[in-house]
Amino acid sequence: MKRIISLLLIVVMLVSIVGCAKENTATTEAGTTAVQTTTAEALEKLEWAQGITDSEIVVANSAATSGAFAPVGVPFNAGIEAYFKKINDEGGIQGRNLIFKHVDDEFDPVKGKAALSSFVEDEKVFAIVGHFGTPVVAATIEDLKDYGIPAVYFATGIGQLYNDNATGNDRNIFPVQPIYRTEGKIMIARAAGDFGAKKIGVIYTNDDAGKDMLWGAEAMAKEVGVELVIQQVAAGATDVSSAVTTIKEANVDFIIGAAIQATIPTIIKELASQNVNKDVITTYVNVSPVIAQGVVNEIAGKFDVYGNG
């Protein structure tokens, strides 16, 4: 979490430094250029970005702090708030306190989209910090680019965040977490390289996260020459028995759980219920004590579950 907030602070400080310490140049009668230091009068003429005043820097996010994703969203925001308190207790940023606003969007893209609009257009925040969740980010990423405000850290790894030739407002988008497509590639590489798998089962969800991980898995499978057995389940599904049965009957060497927090426990528990004894690897976003504690008794003595990363 410290890394998350540090990135925001870098952005904020750069804005302050560029805005406050910008040198003025003037041409003398002799045709030479003289550098003049910024004066109080010049500072008074500076126009700050929205959300920045003489005493505050206002940032915000919407995140799921209730419902199925609350075990992720609540500590996620608690970390942000704790670090902001530390910075403010130490005097803020050039005397400005960090103000953090939050709305619980319940992992709902409609609510997340409305929250973003309100933050930017009504509350005039400087930046979005910790944009949370695959469906919300997917629904709002183009809005963020249109607004042009900084967006630091995305709690997802959807493919839309990857841009190695960013220009214009795209340069204000600062993802930190690995992209799911890359994760899909890495999980295949680990299955084949670390576990010697030749035939790999992939259970993926039919949302952006699952599809992106599958995309990466298929790309890497072609590269390293392994066979995939692929099964789709609905995001948030409570019954994945058919998919698991197919994977089991295919007698795969290893299994990839290409699903995020709401679905992966169901997949793991069903694998255990059907006495599958093949190890599983899943995305880094599922590496949490809550998920581990929820499945550890079911999988004990049957198979191991690895988190990518």
Phi, psi and omega in degrees: 000326179300322179297322180300306185290327179301322179296318177299315183298322177300315180298312182298315182294323177297319178299316181295316182296313181295321182287321188269326189256014181295129182276148174260142175243145178222148179262127180279170179299331182280000178089005178268163181256127179251137178263124180249137178288154181294132181259167178300324179296319179293321179299323181296336182272351181293142177252114183285153173296157179299148180086359178241123175238186178293341185237349187219153166234115188258124177231170185202166165205161165247136181210156180283103176250013171217163179084199187297332184260006178301324178299342175263313186294322182295307178293331177303308180288328178298322178295317178299311183297320181295318181287324176298320178298318178300313180297315181295321179296335179268008176110002178075201179250109185050044177083001181257131176280144175275123179252124184248119178252147184215144172231136175280109180266359176058025181066023183258118183298329178294314179292323178295320179294319178294321180296317179299315179301316180294317179302313187279314188274326184260311184270350173057050180287157179283319186208159170260127183238117181080056178290124201246127165095136183306307184294324181289315179297317180300324182281343188238355186300320179290326175298316179301317180295321179295319180293322178082006179277157178296141174229112188248121179073124177241124181276061177188173179226031183297152186299333181298342181278345183276124180205100183272002177228047184294136175224165176057223182294339178300337181284354176269002179263118186240079174287150180239317183291155176300150178279141183300326178298318177295320178300318179302319178296315183295321181296322175294316180299320179290318180299316181283316185281313184275331186244359177066024183289137176250334181229115190241129175273137177235118172252115185234153177270153184273035174248181183300321181296309181296318181294322179293320177295321177296318179305311180295321180296316181294320180297315181287327179299321177295322183292320184260355174075043176249157180268139177247141169245114192248133176227136180257142172228160179285143175298129182080011182300145176256350178228110179239022187299321182296315179297317181294320178300317179298316179297317180297313183292338178284349178054053179288163179272335189200157184229137173252126175263091184271069183208155180260195200304320186289337188249330187299323178299323179296318179296312182296316180296323179289323175301316179294319181299324180269012176059036172290138182239029178257139180293156185233144169235143181221175184294153180301334183292344178269000180278089181212149179302325182298313180293316181300314181294332182283343184237350190300321182291324181292324187267352184305124178081000182251307179199166177255152176242125181253145174257137179290147177128000000 
